[in-house]
Amino acid sequence: MSQEKVEVVRRAFGALNTGGVEGVLSFLASDVIFYPFPEWVEADEYRGHDGVREVFALWTENFDEFAIEVHELRDAGGRVVALYEQSGRTKDSGVPVRQRVGGVFWDFRRGEIGKASYFLSWDEALQAAGLSE
């Protein structure tokens, strides 16, 4: 079952890159909960598909180009850890930005992700899932 969870996360990232936020929604439970970076100032959590739309809009509104490159997916028992990089160009200035980010996904139901937490470093994501480098 764990490999199935890893594959759901892999396909979700692919759908996000090709179809944006609307593309990824089919991989998320309708009552999904997103926990943004601990440093995020907007809210502690975003609920449901509308919450996912909101957090992605807030996060990407400053970019003209935005992409995610997954470097590694790790099985962490009932969780999947994604180590990836976000990249884009800031609006107006066109300055390229590239940042390593980590995500932890769990509460899988019927092939959908039920909960996700995000971190501004790979180490933080691994620690949150009880793993280390």
MODELLER restraints for C-alpha pairs under 7 A, 6 or more apart:
rsr = mdl.restraints
at = mdl.atoms
rsr.add(forms.Gaussian(group=physical.xy_distance, feature=features.Distance(at['CA:2:A'], at['CA:75:A']), mean=6.42, stdev=0.5))
rsr.add(forms.Gaussian(group=physical.xy_distance, feature=features.Distance(at['CA:2:A'], at['CA:77:A']), mean=6.65, stdev=0.5))
rsr.add(forms.Gaussian(group=physical.xy_distance, feature=features.Distance(at['CA:2:A'], at['CA:78:A']), mean=6.96, stdev=0.5))
rsr.add(forms.Gaussian(group=physical.xy_distance, feature=features.Distance(at['CA:5:A'], at['CA:80:A']), mean=6.91, stdev=0.5))
rsr.add(forms.Gaussian(group=physical.xy_distance, feature=features.Distance(at['CA:6:A'], at['CA:73:A']), mean=6.63, stdev=0.5))
rsr.add(forms.Gaussian(group=physical.xy_distance, feature=features.Distance(at['CA:6:A'], at['CA:75:A']), mean=6.50, stdev=0.5))
rsr.add(forms.Gaussian(group=physical.xy_distance, feature=features.Distance(at['CA:6:A'], at['CA:80:A']), mean=6.04, stdev=0.5))
rsr.add(forms.Gaussian(group=physical.xy_distance, feature=features.Distance(at['CA:8:A'], at['CA:111:A']), mean=6.65, stdev=0.5))
rsr.add(forms.Gaussian(group=physical.xy_distance, feature=features.Distance(at['CA:12:A'], at['CA:24:A']), mean=5.39, stdev=0.5))
rsr.add(forms.Gaussian(group=physical.xy_distance, feature=features.Distance(at['CA:12:A'], at['CA:27:A']), mean=5.73, stdev=0.5))
rsr.add(forms.Gaussian(group=physical.xy_distance, feature=features.Distance(at['CA:15:A'], at['CA:23:A']), mean=5.05, stdev=0.5))
rsr.add(forms.Gaussian(group=physical.xy_distance, feature=features.Distance(at['CA:15:A'], at['CA:24:A']), mean=5.12, stdev=0.5))
rsr.add(forms.Gaussian(group=physical.xy_distance, feature=features.Distance(at['CA:16:A'], at['CA:23:A']), mean=5.53, stdev=0.5))
rsr.add(forms.Gaussian(group=physical.xy_distance, feature=features.Distance(at['CA:16:A'], at['CA:24:A']), mean=4.89, stdev=0.5))
rsr.add(forms.Gaussian(group=physical.xy_distance, feature=features.Distance(at['CA:17:A'], at['CA:67:A']), mean=6.18, stdev=0.5))
rsr.add(forms.Gaussian(group=physical.xy_distance, feature=features.Distance(at['CA:17:A'], at['CA:68:A']), mean=6.55, stdev=0.5))
rsr.add(forms.Gaussian(group=physical.xy_distance, feature=features.Distance(at['CA:21:A'], at['CA:53:A']), mean=6.35, stdev=0.5))
rsr.add(forms.Gaussian(group=physical.xy_distance, feature=features.Distance(at['CA:21:A'], at['CA:56:A']), mean=6.93, stdev=0.5))
rsr.add(forms.Gaussian(group=physical.xy_distance, feature=features.Distance(at['CA:25:A'], at['CA:49:A']), mean=6.59, stdev=0.5))
rsr.add(forms.Gaussian(group=physical.xy_distance, feature=features.Distance(at['CA:27:A'], at['CA:112:A']), mean=4.93, stdev=0.5))
rsr.add(forms.Gaussian(group=physical.xy_distance, feature=features.Distance(at['CA:27:A'], at['CA:113:A']), mean=6.23, stdev=0.5))
rsr.add(forms.Gaussian(group=physical.xy_distance, feature=features.Distance(at['CA:28:A'], at['CA:112:A']), mean=4.94, stdev=0.5))
rsr.add(forms.Gaussian(group=physical.xy_distance, feature=features.Distance(at['CA:28:A'], at['CA:113:A']), mean=4.74, stdev=0.5))
rsr.add(forms.Gaussian(group=physical.xy_distance, feature=features.Distance(at['CA:28:A'], at['CA:114:A']), mean=6.29, stdev=0.5))
rsr.add(forms.Gaussian(group=physical.xy_distance, feature=features.Distance(at['CA:29:A'], at['CA:112:A']), mean=5.30, stdev=0.5))
rsr.add(forms.Gaussian(group=physical.xy_distance, feature=features.Distance(at['CA:29:A'], at['CA:113:A']), mean=5.75, stdev=0.5))
rsr.add(forms.Gaussian(group=physical.xy_distance, feature=features.Distance(at['CA:29:A'], at['CA:114:A']), mean=5.29, stdev=0.5))
rsr.add(forms.Gaussian(group=physical.xy_distance, feature=features.Distance(at['CA:30:A'], at['CA:48:A']), mean=5.34, stdev=0.5))
rsr.add(forms.Gaussian(group=physical.xy_distance, feature=features.Distance(at['CA:30:A'], at['CA:49:A']), mean=5.95, stdev=0.5))
rsr.add(forms.Gaussian(group=physical.xy_distance, feature=features.Distance(at['CA:31:A'], at['CA:47:A']), mean=6.28, stdev=0.5))
rsr.add(forms.Gaussian(group=physical.xy_distance, feature=features.Distance(at['CA:31:A'], at['CA:48:A']), mean=4.38, stdev=0.5))
rsr.add(forms.Gaussian(group=physical.xy_distance, feature=features.Distance(at['CA:31:A'], at['CA:114:A']), mean=6.98, stdev=0.5))
rsr.add(forms.Gaussian(group=physical.xy_distance, feature=features.Distance(at['CA:32:A'], at['CA:47:A']), mean=5.78, stdev=0.5))
rsr.add(forms.Gaussian(group=physical.xy_distance, feature=features.Distance(at['CA:32:A'], at['CA:48:A']), mean=4.86, stdev=0.5))
rsr.add(forms.Gaussian(group=physical.xy_distance, feature=features.Distance(at['CA:32:A'], at['CA:113:A']), mean=6.92, stdev=0.5))
rsr.add(forms.Gaussian(group=physical.xy_distance, feature=features.Distance(at['CA:32:A'], at['CA:114:A']), mean=4.55, stdev=0.5))
rsr.add(forms.Gaussian(group=physical.xy_distance, feature=features.Distance(at['CA:32:A'], at['CA:115:A']), mean=5.51, stdev=0.5))
rsr.add(forms.Gaussian(group=physical.xy_distance, feature=features.Distance(at['CA:33:A'], at['CA:45:A']), mean=6.58, stdev=0.5))
rsr.add(forms.Gaussian(group=physical.xy_distance, feature=features.Distance(at['CA:33:A'], at['CA:46:A']), mean=5.65, stdev=0.5))
rsr.add(forms.Gaussian(group=physical.xy_distance, feature=features.Distance(at['CA:33:A'], at['CA:47:A']), mean=4.60, stdev=0.5))
rsr.add(forms.Gaussian(group=physical.xy_distance, feature=features.Distance(at['CA:33:A'], at['CA:48:A']), mean=6.28, stdev=0.5))
rsr.add(forms.Gaussian(group=physical.xy_distance, feature=features.Distance(at['CA:33:A'], at['CA:114:A']), mean=6.43, stdev=0.5))
rsr.add(forms.Gaussian(group=physical.xy_distance, feature=features.Distance(at['CA:33:A'], at['CA:115:A']), mean=4.83, stdev=0.5))
rsr.add(forms.Gaussian(group=physical.xy_distance, feature=features.Distance(at['CA:33:A'], at['CA:116:A']), mean=6.46, stdev=0.5))
rsr.add(forms.Gaussian(group=physical.xy_distance, feature=features.Distance(at['CA:34:A'], at['CA:45:A']), mean=5.54, stdev=0.5))
rsr.add(forms.Gaussian(group=physical.xy_distance, feature=features.Distance(at['CA:34:A'], at['CA:46:A']), mean=5.06, stdev=0.5))
rsr.add(forms.Gaussian(group=physical.xy_distance, feature=features.Distance(at['CA:34:A'], at['CA:47:A']), mean=6.45, stdev=0.5))
rsr.add(forms.Gaussian(group=physical.xy_distance, feature=features.Distance(at['CA:34:A'], at['CA:52:A']), mean=6.91, stdev=0.5))
rsr.add(forms.Gaussian(group=physical.xy_distance, feature=features.Distance(at['CA:34:A'], at['CA:115:A']), mean=5.90, stdev=0.5))
rsr.add(forms.Gaussian(group=physical.xy_distance, feature=features.Distance(at['CA:34:A'], at['CA:116:A']), mean=4.94, stdev=0.5))
rsr.add(forms.Gaussian(group=physical.xy_distance, feature=features.Distance(at['CA:34:A'], at['CA:117:A']), mean=6.01, stdev=0.5))
rsr.add(forms.Gaussian(group=physical.xy_distance, feature=features.Distance(at['CA:35:A'], at['CA:44:A']), mean=6.18, stdev=0.5))
rsr.add(forms.Gaussian(group=physical.xy_distance, feature=features.Distance(at['CA:35:A'], at['CA:45:A']), mean=4.58, stdev=0.5))
rsr.add(forms.Gaussian(group=physical.xy_distance, feature=features.Distance(at['CA:35:A'], at['CA:46:A']), mean=6.55, stdev=0.5))
rsr.add(forms.Gaussian(group=physical.xy_distance, feature=features.Distance(at['CA:35:A'], at['CA:116:A']), mean=6.02, stdev=0.5))
rsr.add(forms.Gaussian(group=physical.xy_distance, feature=features.Distance(at['CA:35:A'], at['CA:117:A']), mean=4.54, stdev=0.5))
rsr.add(forms.Gaussian(group=physical.xy_distance, feature=features.Distance(at['CA:35:A'], at['CA:118:A']), mean=6.39, stdev=0.5))
rsr.add(forms.Gaussian(group=physical.xy_distance, feature=features.Distance(at['CA:36:A'], at['CA:44:A']), mean=6.72, stdev=0.5))
rsr.add(forms.Gaussian(group=physical.xy_distance, feature=features.Distance(at['CA:36:A'], at['CA:45:A']), mean=6.46, stdev=0.5))
rsr.add(forms.Gaussian(group=physical.xy_distance, feature=features.Distance(at['CA:36:A'], at['CA:117:A']), mean=5.95, stdev=0.5))
rsr.add(forms.Gaussian(group=physical.xy_distance, feature=features.Distance(at['CA:36:A'], at['CA:118:A']), mean=5.19, stdev=0.5))
rsr.add(forms.Gaussian(group=physical.xy_distance, feature=features.Distance(at['CA:37:A'], at['CA:118:A']), mean=4.99, stdev=0.5))
rsr.add(forms.Gaussian(group=physical.xy_distance, feature=features.Distance(at['CA:37:A'], at['CA:119:A']), mean=4.91, stdev=0.5))
rsr.add(forms.Gaussian(group=physical.xy_distance, feature=features.Distance(at['CA:37:A'], at['CA:120:A']), mean=6.44, stdev=0.5))
rsr.add(forms.Gaussian(group=physical.xy_distance, feature=features.Distance(at['CA:46:A'], at['CA:52:A']), mean=6.31, stdev=0.5))
rsr.add(forms.Gaussian(group=physical.xy_distance, feature=features.Distance(at['CA:46:A'], at['CA:55:A']), mean=6.97, stdev=0.5))
rsr.add(forms.Gaussian(group=physical.xy_distance, feature=features.Distance(at['CA:62:A'], at['CA:90:A']), mean=5.71, stdev=0.5))
rsr.add(forms.Gaussian(group=physical.xy_distance, feature=features.Distance(at['CA:62:A'], at['CA:91:A']), mean=5.58, stdev=0.5))
rsr.add(forms.Gaussian(group=physical.xy_distance, feature=features.Distance(at['CA:63:A'], at['CA:88:A']), mean=6.07, stdev=0.5))
rsr.add(forms.Gaussian(group=physical.xy_distance, feature=features.Distance(at['CA:63:A'], at['CA:89:A']), mean=5.41, stdev=0.5))
rsr.add(forms.Gaussian(group=physical.xy_distance, feature=features.Distance(at['CA:63:A'], at['CA:90:A']), mean=4.40, stdev=0.5))
rsr.add(forms.Gaussian(group=physical.xy_distance, feature=features.Distance(at['CA:63:A'], at['CA:91:A']), mean=5.08, stdev=0.5))
rsr.add(forms.Gaussian(group=physical.xy_distance, feature=features.Distance(at['CA:64:A'], at['CA:88:A']), mean=6.87, stdev=0.5))
rsr.add(forms.Gaussian(group=physical.xy_distance, feature=features.Distance(at['CA:64:A'], at['CA:89:A']), mean=5.60, stdev=0.5))
rsr.add(forms.Gaussian(group=physical.xy_distance, feature=features.Distance(at['CA:64:A'], at['CA:90:A']), mean=5.99, stdev=0.5))
rsr.add(forms.Gaussian(group=physical.xy_distance, feature=features.Distance(at['CA:64:A'], at['CA:91:A']), mean=5.30, stdev=0.5))
rsr.add(forms.Gaussian(group=physical.xy_distance, feature=features.Distance(at['CA:65:A'], at['CA:88:A']), mean=4.63, stdev=0.5))
rsr.add(forms.Gaussian(group=physical.xy_distance, feature=features.Distance(at['CA:65:A'], at['CA:89:A']), mean=5.27, stdev=0.5))
rsr.add(forms.Gaussian(group=physical.xy_distance, feature=features.Distance(at['CA:66:A'], at['CA:87:A']), mean=5.65, stdev=0.5))
rsr.add(forms.Gaussian(group=physical.xy_distance, feature=features.Distance(at['CA:66:A'], at['CA:88:A']), mean=4.22, stdev=0.5))
rsr.add(forms.Gaussian(group=physical.xy_distance, feature=features.Distance(at['CA:67:A'], at['CA:86:A']), mean=5.80, stdev=0.5))
rsr.add(forms.Gaussian(group=physical.xy_distance, feature=features.Distance(at['CA:67:A'], at['CA:87:A']), mean=5.38, stdev=0.5))
rsr.add(forms.Gaussian(group=physical.xy_distance, feature=features.Distance(at['CA:67:A'], at['CA:88:A']), mean=6.26, stdev=0.5))
rsr.add(forms.Gaussian(group=physical.xy_distance, feature=features.Distance(at['CA:68:A'], at['CA:84:A']), mean=6.75, stdev=0.5))
rsr.add(forms.Gaussian(group=physical.xy_distance, feature=features.Distance(at['CA:68:A'], at['CA:85:A']), mean=5.67, stdev=0.5))
rsr.add(forms.Gaussian(group=physical.xy_distance, feature=features.Distance(at['CA:68:A'], at['CA:86:A']), mean=4.60, stdev=0.5))
rsr.add(forms.Gaussian(group=physical.xy_distance, feature=features.Distance(at['CA:68:A'], at['CA:87:A']), mean=6.38, stdev=0.5))
rsr.add(forms.Gaussian(group=physical.xy_distance, feature=features.Distance(at['CA:69:A'], at['CA:84:A']), mean=5.52, stdev=0.5))
rsr.add(forms.Gaussian(group=physical.xy_distance, feature=features.Distance(at['CA:69:A'], at['CA:85:A']), mean=5.26, stdev=0.5))
rsr.add(forms.Gaussian(group=physical.xy_distance, feature=features.Distance(at['CA:69:A'], at['CA:86:A']), mean=6.54, stdev=0.5))
rsr.add(forms.Gaussian(group=physical.xy_distance, feature=features.Distance(at['CA:70:A'], at['CA:83:A']), mean=6.18, stdev=0.5))
rsr.add(forms.Gaussian(group=physical.xy_distance, feature=features.Distance(at['CA:70:A'], at['CA:84:A']), mean=4.19, stdev=0.5))
rsr.add(forms.Gaussian(group=physical.xy_distance, feature=features.Distance(at['CA:70:A'], at['CA:85:A']), mean=6.48, stdev=0.5))
rsr.add(forms.Gaussian(group=physical.xy_distance, feature=features.Distance(at['CA:71:A'], at['CA:83:A']), mean=5.67, stdev=0.5))
rsr.add(forms.Gaussian(group=physical.xy_distance, feature=features.Distance(at['CA:71:A'], at['CA:84:A']), mean=5.12, stdev=0.5))
rsr.add(forms.Gaussian(group=physical.xy_distance, feature=features.Distance(at['CA:72:A'], at['CA:82:A']), mean=5.90, stdev=0.5))
rsr.add(forms.Gaussian(group=physical.xy_distance, feature=features.Distance(at['CA:72:A'], at['CA:83:A']), mean=5.16, stdev=0.5))
rsr.add(forms.Gaussian(group=physical.xy_distance, feature=features.Distance(at['CA:72:A'], at['CA:84:A']), mean=6.84, stdev=0.5))
rsr.add(forms.Gaussian(group=physical.xy_distance, feature=features.Distance(at['CA:73:A'], at['CA:80:A']), mean=6.71, stdev=0.5))
rsr.add(forms.Gaussian(group=physical.xy_distance, feature=features.Distance(at['CA:73:A'], at['CA:81:A']), mean=5.60, stdev=0.5))
rsr.add(forms.Gaussian(group=physical.xy_distance, feature=features.Distance(at['CA:73:A'], at['CA:82:A']), mean=4.59, stdev=0.5))
rsr.add(forms.Gaussian(group=physical.xy_distance, feature=features.Distance(at['CA:73:A'], at['CA:83:A']), mean=6.34, stdev=0.5))
rsr.add(forms.Gaussian(group=physical.xy_distance, feature=features.Distance(at['CA:74:A'], at['CA:80:A']), mean=5.63, stdev=0.5))
rsr.add(forms.Gaussian(group=physical.xy_distance, feature=features.Distance(at['CA:74:A'], at['CA:81:A']), mean=5.04, stdev=0.5))
rsr.add(forms.Gaussian(group=physical.xy_distance, feature=features.Distance(at['CA:74:A'], at['CA:82:A']), mean=6.53, stdev=0.5))
rsr.add(forms.Gaussian(group=physical.xy_distance, feature=features.Distance(at['CA:75:A'], at['CA:81:A']), mean=6.59, stdev=0.5))
rsr.add(forms.Gaussian(group=physical.xy_distance, feature=features.Distance(at['CA:76:A'], at['CA:129:A']), mean=6.53, stdev=0.5))
rsr.add(forms.Gaussian(group=physical.xy_distance, feature=features.Distance(at['CA:78:A'], at['CA:106:A']), mean=6.30, stdev=0.5))
rsr.add(forms.Gaussian(group=physical.xy_distance, feature=features.Distance(at['CA:79:A'], at['CA:104:A']), mean=6.58, stdev=0.5))
rsr.add(forms.Gaussian(group=physical.xy_distance, feature=features.Distance(at['CA:79:A'], at['CA:105:A']), mean=5.52, stdev=0.5))
rsr.add(forms.Gaussian(group=physical.xy_distance, feature=features.Distance(at['CA:79:A'], at['CA:106:A']), mean=4.67, stdev=0.5))
rsr.add(forms.Gaussian(group=physical.xy_distance, feature=features.Distance(at['CA:80:A'], at['CA:104:A']), mean=5.68, stdev=0.5))
rsr.add(forms.Gaussian(group=physical.xy_distance, feature=features.Distance(at['CA:80:A'], at['CA:105:A']), mean=5.16, stdev=0.5))
rsr.add(forms.Gaussian(group=physical.xy_distance, feature=features.Distance(at['CA:80:A'], at['CA:106:A']), mean=6.60, stdev=0.5))
rsr.add(forms.Gaussian(group=physical.xy_distance, feature=features.Distance(at['CA:81:A'], at['CA:103:A']), mean=5.69, stdev=0.5))
rsr.add(forms.Gaussian(group=physical.xy_distance, feature=features.Distance(at['CA:81:A'], at['CA:104:A']), mean=4.58, stdev=0.5))
rsr.add(forms.Gaussian(group=physical.xy_distance, feature=features.Distance(at['CA:81:A'], at['CA:105:A']), mean=6.47, stdev=0.5))
rsr.add(forms.Gaussian(group=physical.xy_distance, feature=features.Distance(at['CA:81:A'], at['CA:125:A']), mean=6.88, stdev=0.5))
rsr.add(forms.Gaussian(group=physical.xy_distance, feature=features.Distance(at['CA:81:A'], at['CA:126:A']), mean=6.83, stdev=0.5))
rsr.add(forms.Gaussian(group=physical.xy_distance, feature=features.Distance(at['CA:82:A'], at['CA:102:A']), mean=5.58, stdev=0.5))
rsr.add(forms.Gaussian(group=physical.xy_distance, feature=features.Distance(at['CA:82:A'], at['CA:103:A']), mean=5.05, stdev=0.5))
rsr.add(forms.Gaussian(group=physical.xy_distance, feature=features.Distance(at['CA:82:A'], at['CA:104:A']), mean=6.38, stdev=0.5))
rsr.add(forms.Gaussian(group=physical.xy_distance, feature=features.Distance(at['CA:83:A'], at['CA:101:A']), mean=6.31, stdev=0.5))
rsr.add(forms.Gaussian(group=physical.xy_distance, feature=features.Distance(at['CA:83:A'], at['CA:102:A']), mean=4.74, stdev=0.5))
rsr.add(forms.Gaussian(group=physical.xy_distance, feature=features.Distance(at['CA:83:A'], at['CA:103:A']), mean=6.72, stdev=0.5))
rsr.add(forms.Gaussian(group=physical.xy_distance, feature=features.Distance(at['CA:83:A'], at['CA:122:A']), mean=5.89, stdev=0.5))
rsr.add(forms.Gaussian(group=physical.xy_distance, feature=features.Distance(at['CA:84:A'], at['CA:100:A']), mean=5.86, stdev=0.5))
rsr.add(forms.Gaussian(group=physical.xy_distance, feature=features.Distance(at['CA:84:A'], at['CA:101:A']), mean=5.49, stdev=0.5))
rsr.add(forms.Gaussian(group=physical.xy_distance, feature=features.Distance(at['CA:84:A'], at['CA:102:A']), mean=6.10, stdev=0.5))
rsr.add(forms.Gaussian(group=physical.xy_distance, feature=features.Distance(at['CA:85:A'], at['CA:98:A']), mean=6.63, stdev=0.5))
rsr.add(forms.Gaussian(group=physical.xy_distance, feature=features.Distance(at['CA:85:A'], at['CA:99:A']), mean=5.37, stdev=0.5))
rsr.add(forms.Gaussian(group=physical.xy_distance, feature=features.Distance(at['CA:85:A'], at['CA:100:A']), mean=4.32, stdev=0.5))
rsr.add(forms.Gaussian(group=physical.xy_distance, feature=features.Distance(at['CA:85:A'], at['CA:101:A']), mean=5.62, stdev=0.5))
rsr.add(forms.Gaussian(group=physical.xy_distance, feature=features.Distance(at['CA:86:A'], at['CA:98:A']), mean=5.65, stdev=0.5))
rsr.add(forms.Gaussian(group=physical.xy_distance, feature=features.Distance(at['CA:86:A'], at['CA:99:A']), mean=5.34, stdev=0.5))
rsr.add(forms.Gaussian(group=physical.xy_distance, feature=features.Distance(at['CA:86:A'], at['CA:100:A']), mean=6.44, stdev=0.5))
rsr.add(forms.Gaussian(group=physical.xy_distance, feature=features.Distance(at['CA:86:A'], at['CA:101:A']), mean=6.91, stdev=0.5))
rsr.add(forms.Gaussian(group=physical.xy_distance, feature=features.Distance(at['CA:87:A'], at['CA:97:A']), mean=5.39, stdev=0.5))
rsr.add(forms.Gaussian(group=physical.xy_distance, feature=features.Distance(at['CA:87:A'], at['CA:98:A']), mean=4.28, stdev=0.5))
rsr.add(forms.Gaussian(group=physical.xy_distance, feature=features.Distance(at['CA:87:A'], at['CA:99:A']), mean=6.47, stdev=0.5))
rsr.add(forms.Gaussian(group=physical.xy_distance, feature=features.Distance(at['CA:88:A'], at['CA:96:A']), mean=5.73, stdev=0.5))
rsr.add(forms.Gaussian(group=physical.xy_distance, feature=features.Distance(at['CA:88:A'], at['CA:97:A']), mean=5.37, stdev=0.5))
rsr.add(forms.Gaussian(group=physical.xy_distance, feature=features.Distance(at['CA:88:A'], at['CA:98:A']), mean=6.71, stdev=0.5))
rsr.add(forms.Gaussian(group=physical.xy_distance, feature=features.Distance(at['CA:89:A'], at['CA:95:A']), mean=5.24, stdev=0.5))
rsr.add(forms.Gaussian(group=physical.xy_distance, feature=features.Distance(at['CA:89:A'], at['CA:96:A']), mean=4.38, stdev=0.5))
rsr.add(forms.Gaussian(group=physical.xy_distance, feature=features.Distance(at['CA:89:A'], at['CA:97:A']), mean=5.92, stdev=0.5))
rsr.add(forms.Gaussian(group=physical.xy_distance, feature=features.Distance(at['CA:90:A'], at['CA:96:A']), mean=6.54, stdev=0.5))
rsr.add(forms.Gaussian(group=physical.xy_distance, feature=features.Distance(at['CA:100:A'], at['CA:120:A']), mean=6.80, stdev=0.5))
rsr.add(forms.Gaussian(group=physical.xy_distance, feature=features.Distance(at['CA:100:A'], at['CA:121:A']), mean=5.92, stdev=0.5))
rsr.add(forms.Gaussian(group=physical.xy_distance, feature=features.Distance(at['CA:100:A'], at['CA:122:A']), mean=6.74, stdev=0.5))
rsr.add(forms.Gaussian(group=physical.xy_distance, feature=features.Distance(at['CA:101:A'], at['CA:119:A']), mean=5.88, stdev=0.5))
rsr.add(forms.Gaussian(group=physical.xy_distance, feature=features.Distance(at['CA:101:A'], at['CA:120:A']), mean=4.88, stdev=0.5))
rsr.add(forms.Gaussian(group=physical.xy_distance, feature=features.Distance(at['CA:101:A'], at['CA:121:A']), mean=5.06, stdev=0.5))
rsr.add(forms.Gaussian(group=physical.xy_distance, feature=features.Distance(at['CA:101:A'], at['CA:122:A']), mean=5.90, stdev=0.5))
rsr.add(forms.Gaussian(group=physical.xy_distance, feature=features.Distance(at['CA:102:A'], at['CA:118:A']), mean=5.78, stdev=0.5))
rsr.add(forms.Gaussian(group=physical.xy_distance, feature=features.Distance(at['CA:102:A'], at['CA:119:A']), mean=5.07, stdev=0.5))
rsr.add(forms.Gaussian(group=physical.xy_distance, feature=features.Distance(at['CA:102:A'], at['CA:120:A']), mean=6.43, stdev=0.5))
rsr.add(forms.Gaussian(group=physical.xy_distance, feature=features.Distance(at['CA:102:A'], at['CA:121:A']), mean=5.81, stdev=0.5))
rsr.add(forms.Gaussian(group=physical.xy_distance, feature=features.Distance(at['CA:102:A'], at['CA:122:A']), mean=4.91, stdev=0.5))
rsr.add(forms.Gaussian(group=physical.xy_distance, feature=features.Distance(at['CA:102:A'], at['CA:125:A']), mean=5.04, stdev=0.5))
rsr.add(forms.Gaussian(group=physical.xy_distance, feature=features.Distance(at['CA:103:A'], at['CA:116:A']), mean=6.77, stdev=0.5))
rsr.add(forms.Gaussian(group=physical.xy_distance, feature=features.Distance(at['CA:103:A'], at['CA:117:A']), mean=5.60, stdev=0.5))
rsr.add(forms.Gaussian(group=physical.xy_distance, feature=features.Distance(at['CA:103:A'], at['CA:118:A']), mean=4.42, stdev=0.5))
rsr.add(forms.Gaussian(group=physical.xy_distance, feature=features.Distance(at['CA:103:A'], at['CA:119:A']), mean=6.16, stdev=0.5))
rsr.add(forms.Gaussian(group=physical.xy_distance, feature=features.Distance(at['CA:103:A'], at['CA:125:A']), mean=5.90, stdev=0.5))
rsr.add(forms.Gaussian(group=physical.xy_distance, feature=features.Distance(at['CA:104:A'], at['CA:116:A']), mean=5.54, stdev=0.5))
rsr.add(forms.Gaussian(group=physical.xy_distance, feature=features.Distance(at['CA:104:A'], at['CA:117:A']), mean=5.21, stdev=0.5))
rsr.add(forms.Gaussian(group=physical.xy_distance, feature=features.Distance(at['CA:104:A'], at['CA:118:A']), mean=6.49, stdev=0.5))
rsr.add(forms.Gaussian(group=physical.xy_distance, feature=features.Distance(at['CA:104:A'], at['CA:125:A']), mean=6.34, stdev=0.5))
rsr.add(forms.Gaussian(group=physical.xy_distance, feature=features.Distance(at['CA:104:A'], at['CA:129:A']), mean=6.79, stdev=0.5))
rsr.add(forms.Gaussian(group=physical.xy_distance, feature=features.Distance(at['CA:105:A'], at['CA:113:A']), mean=6.65, stdev=0.5))
rsr.add(forms.Gaussian(group=physical.xy_distance, feature=features.Distance(at['CA:105:A'], at['CA:115:A']), mean=5.79, stdev=0.5))
rsr.add(forms.Gaussian(group=physical.xy_distance, feature=features.Distance(at['CA:105:A'], at['CA:116:A']), mean=4.44, stdev=0.5))
rsr.add(forms.Gaussian(group=physical.xy_distance, feature=features.Distance(at['CA:105:A'], at['CA:117:A']), mean=6.64, stdev=0.5))
rsr.add(forms.Gaussian(group=physical.xy_distance, feature=features.Distance(at['CA:106:A'], at['CA:113:A']), mean=6.29, stdev=0.5))
rsr.add(forms.Gaussian(group=physical.xy_distance, feature=features.Distance(at['CA:106:A'], at['CA:114:A']), mean=6.20, stdev=0.5))
rsr.add(forms.Gaussian(group=physical.xy_distance, feature=features.Distance(at['CA:106:A'], at['CA:115:A']), mean=5.32, stdev=0.5))
rsr.add(forms.Gaussian(group=physical.xy_distance, feature=features.Distance(at['CA:106:A'], at['CA:116:A']), mean=6.41, stdev=0.5))
rsr.add(forms.Gaussian(group=physical.xy_distance, feature=features.Distance(at['CA:107:A'], at['CA:113:A']), mean=6.26, stdev=0.5))
rsr.add(forms.Gaussian(group=physical.xy_distance, feature=features.Distance(at['CA:107:A'], at['CA:114:A']), mean=4.71, stdev=0.5))
rsr.add(forms.Gaussian(group=physical.xy_distance, feature=features.Distance(at['CA:107:A'], at['CA:115:A']), mean=5.70, stdev=0.5))
rsr.add(forms.Gaussian(group=physical.xy_distance, feature=features.Distance(at['CA:108:A'], at['CA:114:A']), mean=5.40, stdev=0.5))
rsr.add(forms.Gaussian(group=physical.xy_distance, feature=features.Distance(at['CA:119:A'], at['CA:125:A']), mean=5.64, stdev=0.5))
rsr.add(forms.Gaussian(group=physical.xy_distance, feature=features.Distance(at['CA:123:A'], at['CA:132:A']), mean=6.98, stdev=0.5))
rsr.add(forms.Gaussian(group=physical.xy_distance, feature=features.Distance(at['CA:126:A'], at['CA:132:A']), mean=5.45, stdev=0.5))
